[in-house]
């Protein structure tokens, strides 16, 4: 079932990105100094290019390895912070939560993944003085 969902998502993203290729591509480049998770995949620290082939999908590509992944997103109406990536931090693990970038017309939030829920549970069981988790923001250039 997961395979069918991924194939369908890739097909839709390909069709949508074909139409967007004719228009100017909005993108975000950012150097992330720590490993972080998007969905249930952990990505290494590095420089990333983030594009949005549609209003509900983002592509995240590691500029060093050229590895890429797609993630489903939802529109985010948070206009208080501009040009930042927002990460949730639980038990020294980082999870991409939001991309707020006016210049790329990309204000989106990512759903909470299973591995983040597990990290929250572990943090609740074994508090290390860090509280309920923190939010970390990275400014975009």
C-alpha positions, 0 to 999 in steps of 0.5 A: 500500500505504501508503494502505491501511495509513493508511486501516485505521489511521484506521478502527480508531482511529475505532472504538476512540476511539468506545468511549473517548469514553464513558470519561474521556479521558487526555491529555498537554499539552506545550510542545515548544520545538524541531521534532521528528519522529514517525514520518517526519513532522517537527512544528514547535515548539509546544504539543501535546495527546497522547491515546491512543485505544487501547493501541497508537495515539497522536494528536498534535495541534498546539494552534495549527494543529489539525494532527493525526497518528496514530502506532503505539506499544508499551507501555513498562515503563520506570517509572524516569522519570515524567511526561516525554517522551523524545527522541533527538537526532541531528545537531541533529534530535529524534525522539520516543522515549517518552511516560512519563506516569503521570497519563495512564496513558500509558507508551509507546515509538515505533518508530525511523523511517526518517528517524531511521536516516538521521540516525544514519548521517549522524551516524556519517559526520560526527561533530561531537563530539556522540557517538552522539546524546543523549536529551533529556527534557521534563518534563510539567506 
